[in-house]
Amino acid sequence: MKSSRRKKIIFSAVIVCLLLLFVPIIFSSISDAQAEKKEGYEDQVKIYGEDVITITENDSFHPKQYYKAVGDDYQPVQLNYTNVNTRKPGRYSLILTAKNKKDYDKRTALIIVEKDKPHNVAKAEKKTQPSQPPASTTPKVVPAEPAQNSTIQESTPSAEAQQAPIENTQETVPQQQQTASPQEAQPTAPANTQPAVEPPAPQQPVLQPNQISFHGQSIPYQNAGQGSGQGVINGGSIAATWGGNPIQSGTDNQNTHFIGHNPGIFSPVLALGGGDAITVTDSAGNATTYIVNGLVQVDDSGRDIASGIDNWDQITSAGGGERITLQTCIGDSVNLIVYAQA
């Protein structure tokens, strides 16, 4: 009996030792696996955008205009974000999250809202004041009434002319001489027709560098890229490059993606249709003409509103030959995309 008890005690002691030896190893392997999974998840989903964004209190702000989330295959991923009140000046933390199946990414960005300077409004008022003086030129047209009085004065001498017909005959003689002088001026008229044959002068503005021209309108743009394109269009009445090749060139056989605000500098884009010609000049003034071959409405992730087809690569990639892509918003989350090929 004593020997059997000893065996049981020894057996239980061995089991306890084995558990104490292998349990830490098992837990460490599980934690390492979880850490590897977390690292893998963080590498597979990425949120792209700037760390700090500065806007004014009057600027419209939507996180999807500044940030994009993609998976490991560079396909758009649903982007979630916290609400930020950009109508009041201050500094705000914008928390962005994206999840694709088990992959997860989280990012915090700083949004700086500056107060709109009142002197800008004052400048605008000063600019409008000089535009009013042309209205003051309209009174110059009012002297036409005294001109009527002058005709009355001229008509009154005609009454006196009845009393002195001899003086009238003397006045008619210089009138004939005056009519003869215009006949001499007639040969000079053809000389005036020569300067009128110089219409190419107004075509020069179309060939200015960094211009997008169509339907008789020219829109300036700036080579910017994804890093600063959104900030450029928010800063003034100008378009900017974003996706594709950020430096527009008509000879690189690549796509350049232009963005602009609507309402704003890119509002004329809404009037483009299939077959329309778009002329783009690079920074050296070299012009390239593109023909519109496609229009589509997409959401902020680049998916077709009607069919759900993903157009992100077609919009932002540099491939596809010598072409351009124009983008402007037509709603809170709807964008118009215009494709044009050289």
C-alpha positions in Angstrom: 0.0 0.0 0.0 2.8 2.4 0.8 4.5 1.7 -2.5 1.4 2.5 -4.5 0.9 5.8 -2.7 4.5 6.7 -3.4 4.0 5.9 -7.1 0.9 8.1 -7.2 2.7 11.0 -5.5 5.7 10.7 -7.8 3.4 10.6 -10.9 1.5 13.6 -9.8 4.7 15.5 -9.1 6.0 14.7 -12.6 2.7 16.0 -14.2 2.9 19.2 -12.2 6.5 19.8 -13.3 5.6 19.1 -16.9 2.7 21.6 -16.7 5.0 24.2 -15.1 7.5 23.7 -17.9 5.2 23.7 -21.0 2.4 26.2 -20.0 4.6 29.3 -20.3 5.9 28.1 -23.6 2.3 27.6 -24.9 1.2 31.1 -23.7 4.3 32.8 -25.2 3.7 31.1 -28.6 0.0 32.2 -28.6 1.0 35.8 -27.7 3.6 35.8 -30.5 1.1 34.6 -33.0 -1.3 37.3 -32.0 1.4 39.9 -32.3 2.3 38.7 -35.7 -1.3 38.9 -36.7 -1.7 42.4 -35.4 1.4 43.5 -37.3 0.2 41.8 -40.4 -3.2 43.5 -40.1 -1.6 46.9 -39.7 0.5 46.4 -42.8 -2.4 45.3 -44.9 -4.7 48.3 -44.3 -3.3 51.8 -44.8 -4.9 55.3 -44.4 -3.3 57.9 -46.6 -3.4 61.7 -46.1 -1.7 64.6 -44.4 -0.9 64.6 -40.6 -1.9 68.3 -40.2 -4.5 70.2 -42.3 -5.1 74.0 -41.9 -8.3 75.5 -43.1 -10.4 78.6 -42.4 -13.8 78.6 -40.7 -15.6 79.3 -43.9 -14.0 76.4 -45.8 -16.0 73.2 -46.4 -14.4 70.2 -44.8 -15.1 66.5 -45.4 -12.5 63.9 -44.3 -13.0 61.8 -47.4 -11.7 64.8 -49.5 -8.3 64.6 -47.7 -7.9 60.9 -46.7 -8.2 57.5 -48.4 -8.0 54.0 -47.0 -6.9 51.1 -49.1 -6.2 47.4 -48.5 -3.1 45.4 -49.4 -4.3 45.1 -53.0 -4.7 49.0 -53.1 -8.5 48.7 -53.3 -10.6 51.3 -51.4 -11.6 50.3 -47.9 -14.5 51.9 -45.9 -13.1 54.9 -44.0 -14.7 55.8 -40.6 -14.0 59.1 -38.8 -15.0 61.2 -35.8 -17.1 64.3 -36.2 -15.1 67.6 -36.1 -16.9 71.0 -35.9 -14.8 73.1 -38.4 -17.1 76.1 -38.2 -15.3 77.3 -35.0 -11.6 78.3 -35.0 -9.4 76.0 -33.0 -7.4 72.8 -33.0 -9.2 69.5 -33.4 -8.2 65.8 -33.4 -9.6 63.8 -36.2 -9.6 60.1 -35.5 -9.7 57.9 -38.7 -10.2 54.1 -38.7 -10.4 51.6 -41.5 -11.3 47.9 -41.3 -11.2 45.2 -44.0 -12.3 41.8 -42.8 -9.8 41.2 -39.9 -7.3 43.9 -41.0 -7.4 47.2 -39.1 -5.7 50.6 -39.1 -6.2 53.7 -36.9 -4.8 57.2 -37.4 -5.1 60.5 -35.7 -4.7 63.8 -37.6 -4.6 67.4 -36.5 -7.2 69.8 -38.0 -6.4 73.5 -37.5 -9.3 75.9 -38.1 -8.2 79.5 -38.5 -10.4 82.5 -38.1 -11.3 84.2 -41.4 -9.4 87.6 -41.4 -11.9 90.5 -41.6 -9.4 92.6 -43.6 -10.0 90.3 -46.5 -13.6 91.5 -46.6 -12.4 95.0 -46.5 -10.1 94.5 -49.4 -13.0 93.0 -51.4 -15.1 96.1 -50.6 -12.3 98.3 -51.7 -12.1 96.4 -54.9 -15.7 96.8 -55.5 -15.6 100.6 -54.9 -13.4 101.3 -57.9 -15.7 99.2 -60.0 -18.5 101.7 -59.2 -16.9 104.7 -60.9 -17.8 103.4 -64.3 -21.4 104.0 -63.2 -20.3 107.6 -62.8 -19.4 107.6 -66.4 -23.0 107.2 -67.3 -23.7 110.8 -66.4 -21.4 111.7 -69.3 -24.1 110.3 -71.5 -26.6 112.7 -70.0 -25.0 115.7 -71.8 -26.9 114.4 -74.8 -29.8 116.6 -73.5 -27.8 119.7 -73.9 -27.0 118.5 -77.4 -30.7 118.7 -78.1 -30.5 122.3 -76.8 -27.7 122.9 -79.2 -29.9 121.6 -82.1 -32.5 124.1 -81.0 -29.9 126.8 -81.0 -28.8 125.8 -84.5 -32.5 125.8 -85.5 -32.9 129.3 -84.2 -30.2 130.7 -86.5 -32.1 129.2 -89.4 -34.8 131.7 -88.5 -32.3 134.5 -88.6 -31.0 133.0 -91.8 -34.3 133.9 -93.4 -33.6 137.5 -92.6 -30.0 137.3 -94.0 -30.0 134.8 -97.0 -26.8 136.3 -98.3 -24.9 135.2 -95.2 -26.3 131.7 -95.6 -24.9 131.4 -99.1 -21.5 132.3 -97.7 -21.8 129.5 -95.1 -22.8 126.9 -97.6 -19.5 127.4 -99.5 -17.3 126.2 -96.7 -19.6 123.2 -96.2 -18.8 122.1 -99.7 -15.2 122.5 -98.9 -15.7 120.4 -95.8 -17.4 117.7 -97.9 -14.4 117.7 -100.2 -12.0 117.0 -97.3 -13.7 113.7 -96.4 -13.2 112.6 -100.0 -9.5 113.2 -99.5 -9.7 111.2 -96.3 -11.3 108.2 -98.1 -8.1 107.0 -99.6 -6.6 106.7 -96.1 -9.5 104.4 -95.0 -8.0 101.3 -96.7 -4.9 101.8 -94.6 -7.0 101.4 -91.5 -8.3 98.1 -92.7 -4.8 96.6 -92.5 -4.5 96.6 -88.7 -8.0 94.9 -88.5 -6.4 91.8 -90.2 -4.6 90.9 -87.0 -6.9 88.5 -85.0 -4.2 86.1 -83.8 -3.4 88.4 -80.9 -6.4 87.3 -78.7 -5.4 83.6 -79.2 -2.2 84.1 -77.2 -3.8 83.8 -73.7 -4.9 80.3 -74.6 -1.3 79.2 -75.0 -0.2 80.5 -71.6 1.6 77.8 -69.4 -0.4 75.6 -67.0 -3.8 76.2 -68.6 -6.8 73.9 -69.2 -8.9 75.3 -72.1 -12.2 74.2 -73.5 -15.4 75.9 -74.7 -13.6 79.2 -75.0 -12.6 79.2 -71.3 -9.1 78.9 -69.8 -8.6 77.5 -66.3 -5.2 77.8 -64.5 -3.8 74.8 -62.7 -0.8 74.0 -60.5 1.4 70.9 -60.6 0.9 69.6 -57.0 0.2 65.9 -56.5 -1.6 63.9 -53.8 0.5 65.5 -51.0 -0.6 69.1 -51.6 -3.2 69.1 -54.4 -6.2 69.5 -52.0 -4.5 72.3 -50.2 -3.8 74.2 -53.4 -7.4 74.2 -54.6 -8.6 75.2 -51.1 -6.2 78.1 -51.1 -7.5 80.0 -54.2 -9.3 79.9 -57.6 -7.1 77.4 -59.2 -7.1 73.7 -60.2 -4.3 71.2 -59.3 -2.9 67.8 -60.2 -3.6 65.0 -57.8 -3.3 61.4 -59.1 -1.4 60.0 -62.0 1.7 61.8 -63.0 1.7 65.0 -60.9 3.7 66.9 -63.6 1.5 67.5 -66.7 3.3 66.7 -69.9 1.8 65.9 -73.3 4.7 63.7 -74.3 5.1 61.3 -71.3 2.4 58.9 -72.5 0.8 58.9 -69.0 -2.4 60.0 -67.3 -2.5 63.3 -65.2 -5.5 63.6 -62.8 -6.8 67.2 -62.2 -9.1 68.3 -59.4 -11.0 71.5 -58.8 -13.9 72.9 -56.8 -17.5 73.2 -57.9 -19.0 75.7 -57.3 -15.7 77.3 -58.2 -13.0 77.2 -60.8 -14.0 73.7 -62.1 -17.7 74.5 -62.6 -17.4 74.7 -66.4 -16.4 71.0 -66.4 -20.1 70.1 -65.9 -20.7 71.3 -69.4 -18.3 68.9 -71.1 -19.6 66.1 -73.2 -18.4 63.2 -75.4 -16.2 64.4 -78.3 -15.4 67.8 -76.8 -11.8 69.0 -77.2 -9.7 70.0 -74.2 -6.3 71.7 -74.7 -3.8 71.6 -71.9 -0.5 73.5 -71.8 2.5 72.3 -69.6 4.8 74.6 -67.6 6.7 75.4 -70.8 3.6 76.4 -72.7 3.5 73.3 -75.0 -0.1 72.5 -75.9 -1.7 69.1 -76.1 -5.3 68.5 -77.2 -7.4 65.7 -75.7 -10.8 64.4 -76.8 -13.4 63.5 -74.2 -14.2 59.8 -74.4 -16.0 59.0 -71.2 -17.9 60.5 -68.3 -18.9 58.8 -65.0 -20.2 59.7 -61.6 -18.5 58.1 -58.6 -18.5 58.2 -54.8 -15.5 59.3 -52.7 -14.0 55.8 -53.0 -14.1 55.9 -56.8 -17.0 53.5 -57.3 -19.6 54.1 -60.0 -22.8 55.4 -58.5 -25.0 53.4 -60.9 -23.1 50.1 -61.3 -20.8 50.0 -58.3 -17.8 49.3 -60.6 -14.4 50.5 -59.0 -12.8 53.3 -61.1 -10.1 54.2 -58.6 -7.2 52.9 -60.7 -8.6 54.4 -63.9 -8.8 57.8 -62.2 -5.6 57.9 -60.2 -3.1 55.6 -62.0 -0.6 57.0 -64.5 -1.2 54.2 -67.0 -3.4 54.1 -70.1 -1.4 56.2 -72.6 -1.4 59.9 -73.1 -4.6 61.1 -71.4 -6.1 63.3 -68.7 -8.8 62.9 -66.0 -10.8 65.8 -64.7 -12.7 65.5 -61.3 -15.1 67.9 -59.6 -17.8 67.3 -57.0 -21.5 67.5 -57.8 -22.7 66.6 -54.4 -21.6 65.8 -50.8 -20.4 62.4 -51.8 -20.8 62.3 -55.6 -18.0 63.3 -58.1 -18.0 63.9 -61.8 -15.1 62.2 -63.7 -14.3 63.2 -67.2 -11.9 61.0 -69.2 -10.1 62.5 -72.3 -7.5 60.8 -74.6 -4.9 62.5 -76.8 
